């Protein structure tokens, strides 16, 4: 049983070795640039560059009917999916499409309302600028649905048709306008936490081995566990601070994403998760002999962690075997806890199973990494 003085010395060694890791990181400009980019511009670009939902699409309407029905259809296009529609002539619509002013031009023919009420099934022409592929593909379906709904409701009111036996009222919870940036920015932080924590710890160990400084540590009165714990806490502290700044400055500040839950609880889950991923990074670094090998191994590990953990697509849509296998990955539980806290405002009483799972997986990964690290050191001695 170690004495109080021995425990104090152990903690002091871990602290000083961690400070050494931080100084080494500060002297590595490439890593500093990577951290800054990953938790700032990368998050902003990933959440805004390719929106999956329609946002501020430019639309013009040629109203040749000037009827109550055509006015109702024109008024049904509003923010945030569409800009305020412009009522234009055919000549202005063609010029606007050529100049790229409009993504959609809706041409309502003359006598449209009369033909609808008479049951003649008139045709509305929709011109689409297909060079804007994401908006063109998504907006086509939006516009068709909006027109069908407005026409059906208008005909029902005018002809006094029987009401539908069931009325479906849709309410979008947590993200009423289905803003892609709300989901993409937070998931990007989670993915970047995984990537950076593995890269920083693995690169730190490989860098020491390539520079020969690991041999200097072996002649000092420190143990492999102390060396590992120093790398874990120092790199975890860097990633935690970067994730917190990204959450406050980029997600809440620049992107104006509302966060429903406790940021403090999310950071607690993040620190627990970093215990697992930094251990994973050290384990991978003991398997690789150089940075290029570590990079190739990183790709093989990161892709399944990010794609199959529930951050890109719901786990329920995956095969049952994949769902069961991914329960052994800490990323699965971190994504579930992060989404529950940040999106739905969940508390500790809801996410404690994920916390427990992350801690258990982290402990297994740490022990496996420590065993492999000791074996690697003994081969070098």
N, C-alpha and C positions, 0 to 999 in steps of 0.2 A: 504494500500500500504506500503510494508516494506521499511524502510529507507536504506540509503547506509550502515550505520553501521550494521544494522540487516542482510543485504545481505552478508556483509563481514563475520559476525559471522557464518552464515549458511554455507558458503563456507569453512570456517576454520574448522567447526565441521565435514563436509564431508571429508575434507582432512585428519584430524587427525584420524578419524574412519577408513579411508582407509589404513593409515599407520599401524594402529593396526591390520587390516586384513593381511597385508603383513608380519608383524612380527609373527603372528599366523601361517601363511603358512610356514615361514622359520623354525619354531619349529616343523613342522610335516614332518619327513623324508620320510614317506610312500608317501605322496603327491608329494614331491620333486622328488622322484625316478620315480613316475608315469609320471610326466610332462617331465622329461628328457628322459625316454624311449619312450613315445608317440610321441615326436617330433624329434626323432633321429633314433634309431634302428628299431622302428616299421614302420616308413616310408620307410626305406631302404629295409627291409625284405618284406613288402607288395608289393613293386614295382618290386622286382627282383626274389622272391622265385618261383612263378608260372607264368611264362610268357605265354600269350595266343598266341603269334606269335612265329614262328620258329626263333631260334637265335643260330648261330655257331654250327649247327648240323654236326657231323662227318659222312662223306660219303666216301665210297670206290667204285671204278668202275673196273669190270673185262671186259676188252675190247678184246673180241675174234674176232672182225671184223676188227679193225684197219683201218677204212674207214673215209672219210671226214664227214659222217653223225655221226658216233660214236664220233669222235673228237669234233664235234659241240655240241653234247649232253653233253659231259664231261665238256666242257667250259662254259656251261650255269648254272652251280652250283657255285655261288660265294657269298661272304659276302654281307650283314650281316646274311642272312638266313643259309648259309652253310659255313663250312670251305673249304679250297682248297681241291678238291677231290684227293684221292690217287689212282693211277693205280696199281692194285695188281693182283696176281694170285689167282686161286681158293683156293689153300692151305692156302695162307696168309689171304685170306678173312675169311675163316672158323675159323682160329685161332684168328683173330682180333675180330670177333663177340663173340667168347667164352671169350676173355679177356676184352670185353667191350670197345675196341678201336673205334669201328664203330657203329653208330646207324643205318645206312643204307648201304647196299651193292647192287649195281646195276650190274646185269650180262647181258651184251650185247652179243648175240649169234653170231657165225660166219655167214658170208654172209647176215648180217642184212640189209645193204644198198641195196644190189641186190634184196632181197626179197621185201623190201619196194617199190622200183621203179617198180617191177613186179606186185605189187598189191596182194602179197600173205599174208599180215597181219601177220608178224612174231611176236613172243612173247618175251618180255623182262622180266626177272625175277628180282623182288625186294625183298631182304631179309631185314627184319625189326627187330630190337631189341625191342620187345614190353615191356620189363621191364622199359623202359623210356617212360612212357605212354603219357605224354603231347607232347613230340617231335614226337613219333611214330604216334600218331593219326593225328596231324597237318601236319607232313612232308610227309605222304603218299599222301595226296591230292596235296601238293606243287609239288612233284616229278612227279606225273602223269600229272599234267597240263603243267609242263615245257617240258616233253618229247613230249606230243601231239603237243604243239606249235612248237617246233623245227622240228619235223618230217613234219608237215603240211607246214611250210615255205620252208623246203628243197625240198619237192616234188613239190611244186608250182614253185620254181626256175628251177628245172631240167626239168619238163615237160612243162613249159611255160603255165601253166593254167591261166585262166582269173582271174584278180584281183577281190577281193571282192568289191561290190558296195559302201560299207561304211567301213572306217577304224576307229576303236575306239582307241583313244589315252588316256590312263589313267594317270592322274597326281594327286598324293597324296599331298594335301595341309596341311601345318602346321606340318605334321608328315610323311615325305616321305617314311621312312622305316617301318612304322607302329610299332614303338617301344612301347611295353606295358608299360615300365617304365616311359615314358613321360606322359602318362595318369594316371597311377596308383599312382605315387608319389604326383602329385598335388591334385588328388582327396582324397588321404589319409590325406593330410594336412587339407583339407576342412572338412572331417569327424572328424578328431581329434580336430579341433577347436570347432565343435559342442559338442562333447563329453566332453572335458575338461572344457569348459565354464559352462556347466550345472552342472557337478560334483563339481567343485570348489565352486561355489556360494551356491549350495544346501548343500554341506558338511559343509561349513562355518557356515551356519545358524543352521543346526542340531547340530553341535558341540557346539555352544554357548548355545543352549537350553539344551543339555545333561549335560554340565558343569555348568549350572546355571549362566553364565555370561550375559545372556540376561536380567536377572532381575537387574543386576547392571546398564545396559544401561538405563533401564526404570526410574531409579531415577535420571538420569543425565538430564541436559537441552538440550536434543536432541529429534528430532521427528522421527517417523517411516520412513518418506521419506528420511531423512538424513542417517539413518542406511542403508536403501536399496541402496541409491546412492553410499555410501561408498563401499559397497560390490560389486556393479556393476563396478565402475571405477577401483578398485584395482585388482579384478580378471580379468577384461578385459585387463588391462595393462600387467598382467603376460602372458596371452594367446597370446596377440598381439606380445609381445617380443619373446616368444617361437616360434610362427609361422614365424616371420621374420627370426630368426636364422635358422630355419629348411629350409626355402626357399633358403637362401643364402648358407648355409654350406652343407646341405644334397642334396637338389634337384639340385642346380647349381654346387656345389662343388664336392660331391661324385658321384652323378649320371650323371652329365654333361647334364642335361636337359636344352635346350634353352628356355628362357622365352621371349615371343614376346612383351609383353606389359609393362606398367609401374608398377613397384613393389609398388611405393608410392600410386597409385590409388587403387591397390588391397588391401593394408593395410587400406586405408580409408574405403573401402567397408567392410573389416573385422571388423573394430572398430564399424561401424554402425550395423553390424550383431551381434556382441557381446552384444550390448545393448539389443537386442531381446532375445538372448539365456540365458544371465545371469538373465534377468527378469523371463524367463521360469524356470530356476533353482530355484530361490527363491519361485516362485509359487508352484512348485512341493515339495519343502521342507516344505512349510506350510501345505501341504496335508498329508505328511508322518510323523509318530510319532517317527521313529527311522531310523538309517542308513540302516538296512536290508530292511525296507519298501521302503525307497528312492531308493535303488538299484533295487528292483523289478519294481518300477514305471519307473525308468530310462530305463530299457530294453523295456518296452512297448512303450515308446516315441521315443527312439533312432532308433529302427529298421525301423519304417515307414519313419522317417526323412531321413535316409541314403539310404534306398532302393528305395523310391518312389520320390525322389527329382530330379532325373536326373543324379546323380553322378555314379550310377552303370549301368544303362541302360537308353537309351533316353526316355524322357517323351512321345514322339510321339508314341512309341510302347505300351503304357499303355492304358487301357480303358479310354474313355473320362470322365467318372464320377470320376475316380481317378485323372486324370489331373486337373479337376476343383476343387476337394477338396484340393489337394496339393498346390494350389495357395494361400491358407490361411497360409501355412507354410513358415517361413522366409528362410528355407534351400533351397527351390526351387529357389528362386530369387538369393540367394547367389551363388549357383552352376552355374546358368546361367551367372551371372556377372563374377564370377571367371574364367569360361571357356572362356568367350569372351575376358577378359583382358589378361590372361596368355597364351592362345593358339593362339588367333587371333589378338592380339595387339589392341583391342578396346579401345577407349577413353571415357571420361565422356559423350560426346555427344551420345554415343551408350548405355551406361549402366545406364543412369540417371533414366529410368523407374524402373529398379530393385532397385536402391538406394531408390527411393521414396517409393516403396512397402515395402522394409525392414524397413524403418523408420516408416511407418504407422503401420505395424504389431508389431514392437517393442514398439511403444507408447501404443498400446492396451494391449500388454502383461505386460508392466510396470504398467499401471493403475490397471489391474486385480490383479497383484501380490501385489501391494501396498494396495489395498483394503483388500485382503486376509490376508496380513501381519498385518495390523491394527486390524483386527478382531481377529487374533491369539493372539496378544499382549494384547488386552482388556480382553480376556479370562484368560490370565495368571495373570493379575493385580489383 
